[in-house]
Amino acid sequence: MTIETVDYTTKIPNNVNLAADRQVLRALEGWHPGYIDWWMNMGPQGFQEALVYLRTAVSVDPKGWAKFDYVKMPEYRWGILLAPKEEDRKIPFGRHYGEPAWQDVPGEYRAMLRRLVVIQGDTEPASVEQQRHLGKTAPSLYDMRNVFQVNVEEGRHLWAMVYILQKYFGRDGREEAVELLQRRSGSADKPRMLGAFNEATPDWLSFYMFTFFTDRDGKMQLESLAQSGFDPLSRTCRFMLTEEAHHMFVGETGVGRTVQRTCEAMRAAGIEDPYDTDRVRALGVIDLPTIQKKLNLHYSLSLDLFGSEVSTNAANSFNASLKGRFQEIKIEDDHRLEHATYPVLKLVDGEIKRVDEPALTAVNMRLRDDYTADCQRGVDRWNKVINKTGVAFKLELPHVAFHRQIGEFQNVKASPAGALVDEATWNRDVDKWLPSSADGDFIVSLMRPVYETGRFSGWIAPPRLGIDNKPGDFEYVKIAA
């Protein structure tokens, strides 16, 4: 395995020798103005002239791949970066298991592969669009810097997918690349392709939940694509995962700091009942039951991103050796799934039961199970924060049948505990389970910006450590006058 250096002498930094690939270089340079136009119109509103302390990839060596410095976001060096090439890499799953990894798109899988790349690519600008107003209500310069770091890296991930489209899919790829800049999150006319990426992000707790739950779905999808028999896509996704880890860190620590501040305020005020929400809210913090409701919402929305539990499309992608499973090479089976089964939760005779399905058609379910286990580890860490303060409350992931729009449970009503309920019960209790408009109004009322260096809004605790080991009073964003 070799480490490719990143060429910063061209307009588009890269480690794929774009200078020698004139056709693709011209195509990307032609796409660049449209991207900048999209960024200026749909990127972080009001802070394009601010100097932000951002990390930029300067290598794909995991030991020292990024440098930190102040940069204006429109001048960020978005680039094309692929993980180091593994010599003699073999396809790790599917019909082509054990064959040499492909360096070009296999003709028979062209349409299927392009669809996978476009769907992944569409999520990247969507999250930037969803988060574009958050700078105006940032609880600190530290948090403002973090959302901007997430934004520029989602932009770079868009570039990563556009490079694949431009280089390997000809005119069709170029047309798809243009379309990626034309769809808009939440648009009635041209919405983003996946439902969770058309939801609003009205407040910072929503942002933290999004980066914990929805970006974690992104991690699982990228891990699956990183197994791909198409080597350029595998290498692209492997490096994207390096950057994605920070996004989930922002989400997990953001929710954790919110929980910590609430519990500390309750203890200081002598409030023992977490459900005494009026008294807790009067302290200027977000009560734990409302945080649970936000968790319920974002987890259920993110589960829908995995698609149907039983899926012939997912089976076809696996069988074609295009999209594998989470950590495919660590799974001890034949990696072909021709005769294996996997348990799937289904509604059978009015009851939720586990049913063995062919493992090949249940790869979405397996990936979702891996996702749930990964989410649970983060929720456990939040509960440790609560336990340390002595507050009697436990955050929990809702049942997978709760609040679903896609898959086996899209037409049923279930409580967060997994009990099937009728329409009347759902309508009566839904505000106990999901954020109400009043909950949203209260959270928004706390979203007052704090731009003073080293200060934090009263509803969230400071982080334990600064970014890049900076002190607590470091000026992460220099806001333009």
C-alpha positions, 0 to 999 in steps of 0.5 A: 500500500502506497501513500499518495501525496496531494497535489495543491498546485491545481485549482482542484487539489487531488491525489489522482493525477488530475493534471494528466487526465485533461478530459476529467480535469476540464469537466471538473473545472467546468463544474466548479463555478456551479458548485461555488454558486451553489455554496454561496447561495445554499451554504452557511448563511451570513458567514462566508466572509468569516475566517474559520479555523478549519482542518484541510486534508493535505495527505491521505496518510492516517497518521497526519492527513490534515492541517489546521488554519484560518480560511474563508469557507468559499476559499476552502480547498475542496479536493479529490482524495482517494485512500491509498491503493491496495495492490492486488486487492480482491473483491471481498463478496458477492458473485465476483468474490475473490476476483481482482477488484475492478479499476473500471466500471463493469458494463453490466453493472453501469446503471446500478453503480451510477445509482448508488453513487448518485444517491450517496452524492445527493446526501452531501449537499443536502445536509449543508442546505439543512444546516445553512442557518445554524451559524446565526444561533451558534451556542459558542464559537467552538460549536460554530466552527464545528458546524462549518467544518462539517459543512465544508467536508460534506462539500468535499464528499460531494466532490468525491462522488462527482469525480467518480461520476465525471471520470467513469460515467461519461455524459450520463455522469456529467448530467448527474453531477449538474443535477446534484447542484439543482436539487434542494433540501425540502423543495416541493419541486426538486427535493433531495432523494432521501426523506431524512435529507428534506427535514428541517434543522431548526435548532442546534439540538436537531443538528447534534441529533442529525450528526449523531444518527443520520451521519451514522447512517452515512458511516454505515453506507460508506462502510458498505460502499468501501467494500465495493468491487469497484476499486475507485469507489472503495478508495473514495469511501475509505477516505470519506470515512476518515472525515465522517468520524468528526461529524459523529463526534460533533453529534455525540458530544453535542448531545452529551454536553446538552444532557450534562448541562441539563442534569447539572442545572437540575441538581443545582436547583434541587429538582429531582423529577426530570418530568417536572418539565416546567421547572426544568425549562425555567432554568434555561435548559432542555428537559430530558424527556424532550431530548428523548423525543428528539432522539425518537424522531431522528433515530426513526427518520434515520432507520428509514434511510436503510430502505426496506428490510427485505430488498431485491435491490440490495440483494442485487447490489450485493450479488453484483459485488457493488455494495457489501456489508458493514466490515465485510471482511471480518464476517465469518461466512462464505461472503456469497449468501447463496444459502444463508438466512437472516432474522428479520422483524415483520408484522405477522398475524398482528404481532411483531415477530422475527422471521428468517429470510434469505440473507441475500435479500436481508442485507439492509436489515443486517446493516440496520442491525449493525447501525442500531448496535453502534447507536446504542453504544453512543446512547450508553455513553450519554446515560453515563453522563446522566448517571454521574449526576445522580439524575434518575433518567435513562435515554433509550432507542425506540423500537424499530417499528416506531414512527416508520415511513419505509419498510415493514412497519410503514403502515402500522402505529407502534409506541416507542416500546414496540406496542402496537396501538390504534389510531386514536391512541397514537393521536392521543400520545404522539406528543409524549413520543415525538417533539410537539410544536410547543417543544420546538418553540421552546428549544428555538427560544433558547437558541440565542447566539453566543459569539464571545470567545470562550463563552457558551450558551446556558443550555449546553456545557463547554467541551472537555477539550478544544479542537486541535488542543486549543485552549478554552478561549481560542477564537475559532471563528473570526466573524467579519465586521 
